[in-house]
Amino acid sequence: EVLFDGTRSTGVRVADEAGNISSISSKVVVDASGQSAMVTSRLGLREWDPVLKKAAVWSYWKGAARGTGRDEGATLVMQLDDKQGWLWYIPLNDDVVSVGVVAGYEYLLKDRENKKPDVVYAAELDRCPGLHGRLDNATKIESVRVAKEYSYRARDVAGDGWVLVGDAFGFLDPLYSSGILLALKSGELAGDAIVAALQENDPSASRLGCWGEDYVRGMDRMRRLVYEFYDGFNFGRFVKRFPHLRGHVTDLLIGDLFNERLDEIIEPLETLRAEQEAAST
């Protein structure tokens, strides 16, 4: 539990393995609690993404097919048959593969007669042509898990005496596997801010959160690509139309999110979107 004096964090209360509870004072508390988001939940800072109202169902399989050699651990992203959503296929250790489906919340969990997670999951796996044959000799080893409307961010990256990093600050649709990158980057930026704040004896919200604006701007660059995917973005068509921006797209996809020159793709994206909308009317 994070301890507060008003909205200023003063430390944490912890329990050891024997159940003994103690309080620890601290000038700065770093919330790296993942989607539990202890500080965000306590202070009511979470804001759900108004566009990415997606949901996910997933489980883990033993003995599923995987690539060979350098491709043995390759993550696959596959679309459902009518592009209702997409499926991840992530090889893990011990011959286990994580297989999950992401789609609109209404489609995946609401607009169907049988809403049981196992039934929904099985139906959507059958709708993925790229998955066929990969699970024939596999065994599902865990129950199906569900996450609803999971893209969010906190209103602030920091406050008086506290800082949010990774999923404790925000979670973005995992289409382009940006989670670890964002967690590490936010940790790096927060760490630098904390060192400077302690040196200056100023663990205020403005000092601890001085990195937030640039970080959110980088996060939004990836969010824009996610938005475009769900709106039917075609990388091949974009690069063919704007070949000089091929490197920009590649840089975004490999995680170079914190470079302002990559904003040069925004106007061409808008141009292509307008042309597609005009062609469909």
Protein Blocks (a to p, Z undefined) as FASTA:
>chain_A
ZZdehjacfbdcdddfkopacddddfbdcdfebjnommlmmnopaccdfklmccdddddd
ehiacdehjllmpccddddfkopaccdddddehhiacddddddfklmmmmcfblcfklmm
mmmmmmmmklgojlmmgccfbdcdddehkbccdfbfbdehiacehjlloccdfklopmmm
mmmmmmmmmmmmmmmmmmnopacfklmmmmmmmmmmmmmmmmmmmmmmmnopafklmmmm
mmmlmmmmmmmmnopabbfklmmmmmmmmmmmmmmmmmmZZ
